Amino acid sequence: MPAVYARRRLATLTALTALASGAALLTGAPAQAAPPAPVSAATARTYLGQLTEKAEGSSDGYSREKFPHWKTQSGACNTREVVLKRDGTNVQQDSSCAATSGTWKSPYDGGTWTAASDVDIDHVIPLSEAWKSGASGWTTAQREGFANDLTRPQLIAVTDNVNQSKGDQDPAEWMPPTASYHCYYARMWVDVKHHYNLTVNAAEKTKLSSILNGC
């Protein structure tokens, strides 16, 4: 290929890359196309051993309002809308950032959805679980950061009724219906709990250890 054409081709590719990057910035789309990956199973086993084992605390005083969530992330987009865009395929949004179309596949159960109303954004560590594991002593600002954390594997788009069946249960009480996802889910759970220095109860730790040892 003549040098002049090679230079033109490189310039074109550079321009297209810059254009795509600019579009992502304008729409507030994050760089990753999926939730942040959790630590490896080996690291999760180490992290689990470092977590404080303690009986679950009281839910006295808990309310979801103490974890302000779905805060504005960029322009008109709040946390829920950012996750819907991130975790979906061909997601289109209107001027208020609401998802008007797209496809979402829930890793918890394998369900595929084309309406955003069928999708919940799950807090991998439920807000109530966090409260009983140490977040009751946090400031409201700290709880807000936790409830809107896009940098760790704490938020994920899943089938709404599956998320509702999970409620505030820990892994000793509930695991995703898709068994092949259990290892990944345990890695996410431990990764987030370790980062936020949350406690684990005995049954929870035993279940997580069993899953991670089989990864």
N, C-alpha and C positions, 0 to 999 in steps of 0.2 A: 504494500500500500504506500503510495507517495506520501512524503512527510506532510505536505500541505493538507491532504485529506485526513491523515491521522490526527493532526492538530484540530481540524474542524470537528471531527467526530468526538474528540475528547472535550472540546468546548461545549458541544451540544449535550453530551452526557452530564457535564458539570452543571449546565444551566437547568436541565431537567431535575437533577437532584436538588438543587437550590430551590426550584419552584415547588417541589413536593414538600421540602422541609418548611418552606414559608407557609404553604397551605395548612400544614399541621399546626404551626404556631398560631395562625389566624383562627382556626377552629378550636383551639385549646386542646387538641388531641395529644395524649401522652405518647412518648416514643415507643413504649412497649405495646404489643398487640394482645397481651394476656396479663393476668395478675402477676405480680413479681414472684419469681420462683423462690420457694423456701430453701432453707439449708438442706444439705444432704442428709440421708438417714444416719450416717455415722456422726455427723455434727449434731443432729437432733438427739441422738442417744447421749452424747456428751452434755448437751444443754439440759436434757431432762434430769440428768444426775445432779446438775447444779441448781435446779429449782428447789425452793423451800417446800417441803411437804408439810401441809397444815390442814386441819379440818376446815371445811368450807365455812366462811363467815356468814353472818346474818344478812338477810335482804332488807332489814329495817332501814327505812329512809330512801330506798332505791326508787327511782323513776327514770324513764327514758329521757325526760327533759333535762336530767342532770348530765347527759351526754349529748350536747347539741350536735345534731348530725345533719348531713346533706347541706353543708355550708357552701357558699359560693367559692368555686375554684378558679374560674377564669371567665371574664365577661358575664354572660347570662347563665353559664353552666355551673350547676352544683355538683356535689360529689356523686350522687346517684347517676346523673346524666353522663358524667365522665366515665364511670364504670360501665354503664350500658354501651357507650361508644367503644370503649376499650375492649370489652369482652365479646362484642357482637361482630357480625359479618355484614358488610354493606349497610351499615347503619346510617340512615338519613335523619337529620335533625332540622326542626323549624327555627325561626328567628329567636325563639325563647329557649332554644337548646333542647327541647323535648324531642325524644326519638319518635319519628313518625313511621318508620319502617326499618326492617332489618331482620336478621336471624340470630337467635341465641341458642346455643347448645349447653344444657346444664350438665356439668361434670358430676354432680351428685347422683343423678339418676338417668342420664343419657337423653332426657327429654329435649326436643327441639321446638322452639317457639318463634312466631313471627309477629307477635304483639308484645310491646314492652310491658303492658299491663299484666302479662302472665309471668313476668320475671321479677323476682325480689333481689335486692342486693344484700347478701348475707354478711353479717359480721361473724367471721370464723370463730373468734372468741366472743360469744354473746355479751351484750352490754351488762346484763344482770350477772352473768358468770364473772365478768371482770370486776364488778362491784363487790362480789362475795370473795374475790381472790386478791383484793388489795386496793382496787380503784376507789373504794369508798373514802379512802384517805387522800385522794388526789384533789387538786384544784379543778374548778370547772374548765379552765383552759386546757389542762392536761387531759381531761376526759373528752373534750372536743377534739383534740388532736388524735386521740385513740379512735374515736368514732368515725373519723374522716381520713384515716391513714391510707394513703395511696402508695406509699413507698415500701410497705411490707405486705405479706400475703394475708391480709386481714379482711379484705372486701372482695366479694366474688358474685357474679350474676348467676342465679340458679332458679329453678322452678319454684314458683311462689308457694304452692302447698307443701312442697318438700321442706322448704325453709321454715314454714309454719309448724310442721311436724317436729322439727328440731327444737324449736323454742329456745330455751336457755340451758339445754342439757349439754353435759360434757361428754367426752368420748366413752366413758364407762356406761353412759345411759343411752347414747345415740351415736350412730355412725352413718355416713351416706349409704343409700341403698346399693350403689355400685361398689361391689367389694374390691374391684381392681383399683379404686381410688383411695382406699383406706390408708395406704402408706403415705401418699401425697398429703392427705388430709392431716394425718398425725404430724408430719413434718411441718405443715403450716401452723398447726396448733402450738407445737412446742416452740417454733421460731418466734411467734408473736408473744407467747407468755414469757419467754426468756428475755426478749427485748424490753418488755415492760415490767420485768421483775415481779410477775404475778405468781401466786402460790398454786400448788396442785394438791388435791386431796389423795388419800391412799389408793382408792379404787381407780381414780383417774390416772394416776401414775402407773399403776399395774397394767391397765389396759393399754396405755400408750407404749409402755415398755414392750409388751407382748407384740404389738403391731410393728414397732420399729425394729425389733429383733428378727422379724420375718421379712423385712424389706430386702 
